[in-house]
Structures are given as structure tokens and as C-alpha cells.
Amino acid sequence: RKPVLFVEGEKGSHDVGLYRELLPNFLVIPRGSCTQVIQSVKALKNNEQLHHLEVYGIIDRDRRVNAEIAKLEKHFVYVLKVAEVENLF
């Protein structure tokens, strides 16, 4: 099985397409908002006895400070170096 990557955005959006191109070895699943990405990763990580998946998340930086980013990374949610993934285009 491929590792799961939850990302912001909706099915068919440019950011989801970008992640799928850049990370072909991951199952990229759009979750809408950053809050939904964080909740999805935490929920699956907290219930590993129910599955054997590797689960991660990527969210936009928005206005997050370094302390918040470090806390998210402990939960396997990673933050882009740019405010929004669209900045990469």
C-alpha cells in the first residue's frame, strides 16, 4: 500500500494535481481545509491498531509561526515554506 498524504484543497483542484505529480508514491487525498487535514492525520495516527497505513499531511504555511509548525510536525503534518501552494505556480 502507498502511504497516505492528506492535503488542503478539493478533488480536481490544481494543488491536489500538483501533489499527485510531485509525489507519485503517495495516495494523495484532498481534505478541504488545513483543519481537516490536521484532524484526519491525528485521527488515523491515534488509531494505528485499526490500520497499517503510513499517514502524513501537508498544509499551507499561511501565517503560522515556527513554534506552531514544530508542534504540527510532531503529529506528521508538514507545512510548506510558502504561504500557499499556489505560490509554487
Secondary structure as a PSIPRED ss2 file (coil, helix, strand):
# PSIPRED VFORMAT (PSIPRED V4.0)

   1 R C   1.000  0.000  0.000
   2 K C   1.000  0.000  0.000
   3 P C   1.000  0.000  0.000
   4 V E   0.000  0.000  1.000
   5 L E   0.000  0.000  1.000
   6 F E   0.000  0.000  1.000
   7 V E   0.000  0.000  1.000
   8 E C   1.000  0.000  0.000
   9 G E   0.000  0.000  1.000
  10 E C   1.000  0.000  0.000
  11 K C   1.000  0.000  0.000
  12 G C   1.000  0.000  0.000
  13 S C   1.000  0.000  0.000
  14 H H   0.000  1.000  0.000
  15 D H   0.000  1.000  0.000
  16 V H   0.000  1.000  0.000
  17 G H   0.000  1.000  0.000
  18 L H   0.000  1.000  0.000
  19 Y H   0.000  1.000  0.000
  20 R H   0.000  1.000  0.000
  21 E H   0.000  1.000  0.000
  22 L H   0.000  1.000  0.000
  23 L C   1.000  0.000  0.000
  24 P C   1.000  0.000  0.000
  25 N C   1.000  0.000  0.000
  26 F C   1.000  0.000  0.000
  27 L E   0.000  0.000  1.000
  28 V E   0.000  0.000  1.000
  29 I E   0.000  0.000  1.000
  30 P E   0.000  0.000  1.000
  31 R C   1.000  0.000  0.000
  32 G E   0.000  0.000  1.000
  33 S C   1.000  0.000  0.000
  34 C H   0.000  1.000  0.000
  35 T H   0.000  1.000  0.000
  36 Q H   0.000  1.000  0.000
  37 V H   0.000  1.000  0.000
  38 I H   0.000  1.000  0.000
  39 Q H   0.000  1.000  0.000
  40 S H   0.000  1.000  0.000
  41 V H   0.000  1.000  0.000
  42 K H   0.000  1.000  0.000
  43 A H   0.000  1.000  0.000
  44 L H   0.000  1.000  0.000
  45 K H   0.000  1.000  0.000
  46 N C   1.000  0.000  0.000
  47 N C   1.000  0.000  0.000
  48 E H   0.000  1.000  0.000
  49 Q H   0.000  1.000  0.000
  50 L H   0.000  1.000  0.000
  51 H C   1.000  0.000  0.000
  52 H C   1.000  0.000  0.000
  53 L C   1.000  0.000  0.000
  54 E C   1.000  0.000  0.000
  55 V E   0.000  0.000  1.000
  56 Y E   0.000  0.000  1.000
  57 G E   0.000  0.000  1.000
  58 I E   0.000  0.000  1.000
  59 I E   0.000  0.000  1.000
  60 D C   1.000  0.000  0.000
  61 R C   1.000  0.000  0.000
  62 D C   1.000  0.000  0.000
  63 R C   1.000  0.000  0.000
  64 R C   1.000  0.000  0.000
  65 V C   1.000  0.000  0.000
  66 N H   0.000  1.000  0.000
  67 A H   0.000  1.000  0.000
  68 E H   0.000  1.000  0.000
  69 I H   0.000  1.000  0.000
  70 A H   0.000  1.000  0.000
  71 K H   0.000  1.000  0.000
  72 L H   0.000  1.000  0.000
  73 E H   0.000  1.000  0.000
  74 K H   0.000  1.000  0.000
  75 H C   1.000  0.000  0.000
  76 F C   1.000  0.000  0.000
  77 V E   0.000  0.000  1.000
  78 Y E   0.000  0.000  1.000
  79 V E   0.000  0.000  1.000
  80 L C   1.000  0.000  0.000
  81 K C   1.000  0.000  0.000
  82 V C   1.000  0.000  0.000
  83 A C   1.000  0.000  0.000
  84 E C   1.000  0.000  0.000
  85 V H   0.000  1.000  0.000
  86 E H   0.000  1.000  0.000
  87 N H   0.000  1.000  0.000
  88 L H   0.000  1.000  0.000
  89 F C   1.000  0.000  0.000
